[in-house]
Amino acid sequence: MEDDLARQQHAERLLEDSLLTEAFESLEKELIMLWQTTASTDVDQRESFWLAIRLLERVRVHLISIVDTGKMAQILDKQHPYI
């Protein structure tokens, strides 16, 4: 429980960090622009950019999942403190 709470708080700090948010948004915009401007014949490069965009989103979703897990652990602890 304490580990879940510590992870939740750390993930929340990261998600609320303006510099990290800026980095995610800037990188996503750049990758989308690069993906959109690749030549139609450059399948490998387009695929690489697309995968990078998806990976960036997976990192963000993972942090959100850690926050949600911590919140669920807190609710469970309140409802069933002896489990």
C-alpha positions in Angstrom: 0.0 0.0 0.0 2.7 2.5 1.0 4.7 1.7 -2.2 1.5 2.2 -4.3 1.0 5.6 -2.6 4.6 6.7 -3.1 4.5 5.7 -6.8 1.1 7.5 -7.2 2.5 10.7 -5.7 5.7 10.5 -7.9 3.7 9.9 -11.0 1.3 12.7 -10.2 4.3 15.1 -9.7 5.7 14.0 -13.1 2.3 14.4 -14.9 1.9 17.9 -13.3 5.5 19.0 -14.1 5.2 21.8 -16.6 8.7 21.1 -18.1 7.9 17.4 -18.7 4.4 18.3 -20.1 6.1 20.7 -22.5 8.6 18.1 -23.5 5.9 15.5 -24.2 3.9 18.0 -26.2 6.8 19.4 -28.2 8.2 15.9 -29.0 4.7 14.7 -30.1 4.2 17.7 -32.4 7.7 17.3 -33.9 7.2 13.5 -34.5 3.8 14.1 -36.1 5.2 16.8 -38.3 8.1 14.5 -39.3 5.7 11.6 -39.9 3.5 13.7 -42.1 6.3 15.1 -44.2 8.0 11.8 -45.0 8.0 10.7 -48.6 5.3 8.2 -49.5 8.0 5.8 -50.6 9.9 6.0 -47.3 7.8 3.4 -45.4 10.5 2.5 -42.9 10.9 6.1 -41.8 7.2 6.7 -41.5 6.8 3.6 -39.5 9.6 4.6 -37.2 8.0 8.0 -36.5 4.6 6.4 -36.0 6.1 3.9 -33.5 7.8 6.8 -31.6 4.5 8.7 -31.4 2.8 5.5 -30.0 5.6 4.9 -27.5 5.4 8.5 -26.2 1.7 8.0 -25.6 2.3 4.7 -23.8 4.7 6.4 -21.4 2.0 9.0 -20.6 -0.6 6.2 -20.2 1.7 4.2 -17.9 2.1 7.2 -15.6 -1.7 7.7 -15.5 -2.1 4.0 -14.7 0.3 4.3 -11.7 -1.8 7.2 -10.4 -5.0 5.2 -10.9 -3.5 2.2 -9.2 -2.5 4.3 -6.2 -6.0 5.8 -5.9 -7.6 2.3 -6.1 -5.3 1.1 -3.4 -6.3 3.9 -1.1 -10.0 3.2 -1.7 -9.5 -0.5 -1.1 -7.6 0.3 2.1 -10.4 2.5 3.4 -13.1 0.0 2.6 -11.1 -3.1 3.8 -8.3 -2.0 6.1 -7.5 -5.5 7.2 -7.0 -7.1 3.8 
